[in-house]
Structures are given as C-alpha cells and as structure tokens.
Amino acid sequence: MSTTATRVSDRFELVTFPRAAGQPTFGQEIAAGLRAVPKRLSPKFLYDDVGSKLFDAITHLPEYYPTRAETDILHEWGWEMVRLLDAPLDFIELGSGSAVKTRILIDEALRVQRTLRYSPIDISEVALIASSQNLVDSYAALSIRAYAGDYFDVLGSGELQLGRKALAMFMGSNIGNYEPAEARRILKLLARVLRPGDGLLLGTDLKKDRATLELAYDDPAGVTAAFDRNVLSRINRELGGDIEVRDFDHVVRYDEARGSVDSFLEARRDMRVTLAEIGVYVAFESGERVHVESSYKFSDEDIAKLARHAGFRVAQAWTDGAEAFSVSLLVRE
C-alpha cells in the first residue's frame, strides 16, 4: 500500500493511507447490510460530521458515564500510568479524536521527560490534522507523526515508527465497539508493532446492572436515538434515499450472556425504500430491526483473557469511584 507523508509543520508530519484496493464503497456496504438477514449497518457509518457532533453531545449527558469516568481516572492516576514503564516514553494512540483526554497524559509525561513523540491514528484526516496542530501549538516539547487511515491498515503496514519505549493508548472503551474476534485481531496487530516491555493503556466499560447500561445508550432526551437515526439521514443525503426516519424507533437491549448493549432501529410499519443513487430498493416489515451498534462490556477476567490472547499481561488497573469503568495497563510479553 502506497502512503503519502506530508510535513505539515516543523514538529508535525502526516502519513496518509489510501483506501485499500478492492474495499467496498459506502453505497456497496449499505446495500449489503440492508439486504442481509437480519439487516445490519456498520457502526463506523454513524460518525459523519453530524453524527460526530451528536456523539460529542452524548458524552456530556448525565446518563452517559464512560467519558466522565475515564477522564476522572486519568486525572487521578495519570501520573502513575506514565511512570510505571520508566521514562522516556513515546505515545501511540488509536482513535485520538480531539485528544482532550490525551492532554492529561501528555502533561504527566512532560513532567518526567524533556520531549515526547506522539503518534495518533485516526480514520478522519480532517479531525487528525486539527487535533495534531492544536497539540503542537500547545506543547513546544511535543513532536507528532500522525497516521490517517484504518487501524488495521496502519498497524499491519509496517509504517509505524517506534523510537523509545512505547506507551500505546486505546481509550474510551473503543475496544468494546468491535465484535470479539475483531477485538482480538486488533490487539494482536498492536502487539506485533510493540516490543516486549512496551505498554498499552486500554479503557474498558465494566459489566453492571441492566438499567444503568441501557439508560446510557437510550437517554430520556433522545440524543442517542438521534445519533443512531442519523445513519438513515446520511443514507438519504449521500445515496438519494427516501427513508422516513421518523418511522423507525430506537431500541436498546443489554444481552447479559454476550455482555453487549445492542442498539437497533425498528420499523414502525411495512415500507419499501429507494436508494436512487445506487439503484437499490429495500423492503422493511413492521417490527423488523436493523442492528446499528454493539457495545461490549468487560469483567476483570474478560480483560485479562483478551490481553493474554494477544500477548500482553495486565500489569495494573485503575477504576473510578463507582467502579463503572476501568483503565488497564497491559505490558507486551
């Protein structure tokens, strides 16, 4: 895969990964998902510009505790997290987003070392450039080599450059958004990039009572419902769809056996919709559900098992006061 490296500024380099050959287009993936039995849409399509703003609003809701809990953990224990592996460190982060929480760890690292190299990986090139430029403007001792591309493509490419001991970060319980086989695969890829003794900070939402979990993904104000329904609006906008978004209910269920909070859009009536841009017609029956997202929750045992499978061991873990969320330091064996 041919990548493009661009020197954005003196301390900021951007490496861009092109779309892999043979990968399906947005329209092809949507058509396949809506023709599947049962119907399902990839959660990655929730995060267009509108969806990203809605998700940011979700993180401020009182019912949605994960972002708040993880931030509290980092504020209280970030100093210890960056010291357990011995300085100096380089940082790697999967899904950096706006890097708000990352700043907590950058501050702590620069208390014990003179310089820091940060390698964020994100699918959104626009968001990656904005957050990286803000960071180099804020920290004179920070240099960034950012990677715009799919996690799997970047980690499997051999392009990720490591210098000093590395501390990788996969925060926000993003690991829970992957089906178990894919979660194991991404940690295995990361383990191949890291060297023995390198670390990974893994943020995970912990298993808890059904009411708390379902409320976090189906808030009374309807912000999460709007976030999930936005994928239908996106299909209308980008594929010439005529879907009546209001004819779909937002349904959330916690599957205790799988440890997963599953989100669906349920048709209120029989309907036939057209996606004019790609010449696709889809029929829905009343009560038929489209799976849009799963969020897996973990126990301490689940985290340890996931770590062992990928070649890590759990060195230490920190939780918030309510023991709702965990940040674990995994060390590459």
Secondary structure, DSSP 8 states (H G I E B T S, - for coil): ---EEEEEETTEEEEE----TT---HHHHHHHHHHSSSEE--GGGG-SHHHHHHHHHHTTSTT--HHHHHHHHHHHHHHHHTTTT-S-EEEEEES-TT-TTHHHHHHHHHHH-S-EEEEEEES-HHHHHHHHHHHHHH-TTEEEEEEES-HHHHHTTT-----SEEEEEE-TTGGGGS-HHHHHHHHHHHHHHS-TT-EEEEEEEB---HHHHHHHTS-TT-HHHHHHHHHHHHHHHHH-B---GGGEEEEEEEETTTTEEEEEEEESS-EEEEEGGGTEEEEE-TT-EEEEEEEE-B-HHHHHHHHHHHTEEEEEEEE-TTS-EEEEEEEE-
